[in-house]
Amino acid sequence: MRKSMLKSLVISTLAASSLLMTSPADAAVQINPIKNLATDFIKGADVSMLPELEALGGKFYDMDGTEMDELVLMKKYGINWIRVRIWNNPDHANGGGYTTAERALAMTKRAHELGMKVLIDFHYSDFWADPGKQYAPKAWEKQTASQVSKSVYDYTKKVLGDFKKAGHLPEMVQVGNEITNGMIWPLGKLPAQDNGKTLASFVESGLAAVHETDPHIKTMIHIDKGGDNAASQAFYNQLIKDNGVNDFDIIGLSYYPFWHGNMDAMRNNINDLAARYGKDVIIVETAFGYTNENFDDTKNPYDAQAELVGGFRSTVQGQATGLRTIMQSLADVPGGKGLGMFYWEPDWYAVPGAGAFKDKGDEWDNLVMFDNKGKALESWKVFNDVSNQNLPTIKPVFKEADMVTGEAGRGVPAKLPVKTRVTFSDDHAENLAITWDNPAPVFEHAGDYTVKGTVIVDEEKHPVTGRITVIDKVNLFKNGNFEHVQNLAGWKIAGDQVLNVVTKAGDALDTSAMHYWSDKAFKFTASQEFTGLADGKYTVAVSTQGGGGQSKYQLMAVTSAGTQAVDIKDTKWNEWHTFTIKDVEVKDGKCTVAVTMEAAPGSWGSLDNFEFYKQK
């Protein structure tokens, strides 16, 4: 994120170099065991891409370089379940690495022969299904809601019937994939005027087909809000309480810490959902980056910026620690209701041709558990090590504190950051408070300066360094980039209450941004008033991203001379554009800068890096 703050500095945390450190036991990764972990705790992996990877020549190797069947390798390192998605007829779409019912059955047979269990993930689509897209299968596109309900039942019953005939019924089935916003659009889309009744009928049909095939198959309903308790409650309340669909065993959640909130938010959510609904809980999708490197020409969603949000360093140790933290959190759910977790596509390294879309590259290659030649990473050991009570428990200790950088104006006290990222010996990271030697230094000349401070870990002080660039241009916005306080302090909000601060990679240029969304039509104005300004010309700017389509969306500057405005137009998620108004003339020391919007239900997006400064 560009740096900006009223007569002060804005902090952007620089990722310090991460050297993989050995533990006191001299292992490549150090994993503490989890006390009393259930012997049947699910240590799973979604391997839906595996058939495609193998068909395209992908090979897998043990840590010593021995070539192995990937499922055999995973079993060796403690994986006891696999998950496989099913697309209805992927020949009708452009998805790469598709898994048909036939491929899923073949994978189920392979897993069962190794003594592993299987979760089948029905997408009810010919293509990827997730909160942003739930396209109806082509064969169902012209059907009515009642016809689709029957198609869901018939299709599910037929697929599972084929599995049953082959003697390889899955042990678990999920009806829909990340259906937070519904499934089989547009009929089953949420939010809906019927309060989710149509979606509930689709879910009910799928569940009925599973139960009638074999009542012993466990059933799951899966959404993506692993760290968002309010959104999770809203979905399951509507499904269970409003629409009476309660005939399923497990709440499944996707939880990627760089998208879905911190670990504390996830823990709170799984504990609440298990108690509130009396259901078992599984983190059915998660992943952690082992590097920020990209191994092909297709952009990855995980990078250095995502690492800052995620709370774990992009190392093999950080990946292992993240997984152990997930498993510990699930093991701690009261009543044994945290059944386990599945790593999403740990095998999807950059095999040429194996992309999310046909003939495209790999977006997941730095979130896998193999290097880019297919060799298993040491982080695979986490699955066995968490159950090995003979291993020592080693407390993580301070490793390093990130240097912080920023900008300040000449001749005014610099507002230094309150926290920095501290990395521990297990490569988890925490944002800790800084005590500066001089908490408000004043710099009279432009240039680069160093400031010193400390953080406290286990009652010991450790040094922190800041590098400050003093410049002539001073941004007059208070909280213009939402990094310093991560709330809407300093802003006057009028209209509907749809604004919050988001900390999800892609929704912010750095780690935080102003964000809007509502399932109803809305309008708002967010503004700041400036007084005591020197006469002259000023520039106003803001960066935005979002789905677009607003009936009104403007950046405005209001002075005694009148109003200047520019229309804001967004294109898609994480595609940022900057909108600027130059030559805003101030003659009486006053100016109000605002963003105003009128939008339809479901509109979403972010605003970041507000700037207001005097031109030279």
C-alpha angles and dihedrals in degrees: 000000000000112000121249137151137149107277089325144073132285116215124226114181116228117213107241119219112279115216113189105240126205120236123241086266089058092239121146088239128020118216126179116219119246110238116242094354109179114256090229094047107143113250099176142167132201103227099171092131093054098093090051093046091051092046090053094051101265114157132191130215135192119239090268092054098259112145111238142172103263095232090051090050092049092049089051089058096047107272108147102171136041129199124212128186125217126210116195099228112347092180086080094060141050099243118134124219092026122185118211124193088260093054090046091053091050090051091048091054091050092050095046091051087058093048094254126135127232138225115197115209113205109201094180089215139091088234144034111314119202137131091288097050134020102165116187116243109265091243090059100041096104097040125113121240093262091049091050090051089055091045091053090052095044095045094047092046093049095048093048090043089058090049090050093050089052090052094243111105112169118247092226137024131192119206104219132350122257091337096175089126094036130260140255094037140243095020096043098036123132137252092046138173090235091058092245097308093133093048089048090055090053092049091046091053092052093047091049091054091051094047093047092050092053125340090208093068109104115231130213137192110205132202132167102235100102094151100032113084096175093054092043092052091047091055099044093041089056093046099041107027102028099037104025098235104144103131096111132095108212140044108216121200135186111221121180106164093213089057108024108045136268128314094260090057090050093049092050090050099050092045092050096045093049092051097038098051102023091236134135114247132219129182091223097181130032139135141177129206119243093190139007090227121115115216100198140023096273116098116246122219089222117072141129091297091053089048090059090055098040101065098228130086119248095252136107089255091049090051092051093046091050091053093047090051091053092049093047090051091052093045088055095057105117118253094023090279095138097089100179146270146273125218110222113236101331088173101054099110119157102286106166110260096015100114135139086254127039113276092004132115133261119275094184104053097115094046095059131098096235128071118243092274093055098259115145116250122231088247089080086078091072093082094060096033095058088061096044105098091183092071118097122252109233122190113229113243135198114289108167144331120227120246111242125215135191150133134271136184124245120264099006130097110270113233102225123206119267097215144029134190114264120195121210130207092265089054097247112133134215132189105235133185118263124218107204123210087225110020096193112028120181119216117197099189135047115256144084121306136181124224126191133213145142143241124207121230119173090348092304125114120233126188125256125190128202126194113207126193111202113208139174096236111081122190109225097200117111109224092355095159101029093228100113100052102006094219137084096270112149094028129109109214121196127180128018119010099241101123128100139146115265126201100189121125109253093023090073133040091227119000104310139034142162107268135190134195138144137168088222133060109275147175133195145164122213114192149162126206120216125200135175091039121162113247114261144077123315138190126224124195142166135179120221143179132181150107096295126206099117117154088221128015120155144158109219139188116196122195136155086272093060141266127314118191142174126198117242118217123183126197110190146325116310093002101122127201129183121221120198140189113196132191097029099173118217118192105158101040095257135108135156118206118195147166115215128188142179114189145169125246113290096025113147143172148117140259121205144162099033109191132189117169142151115258119233 
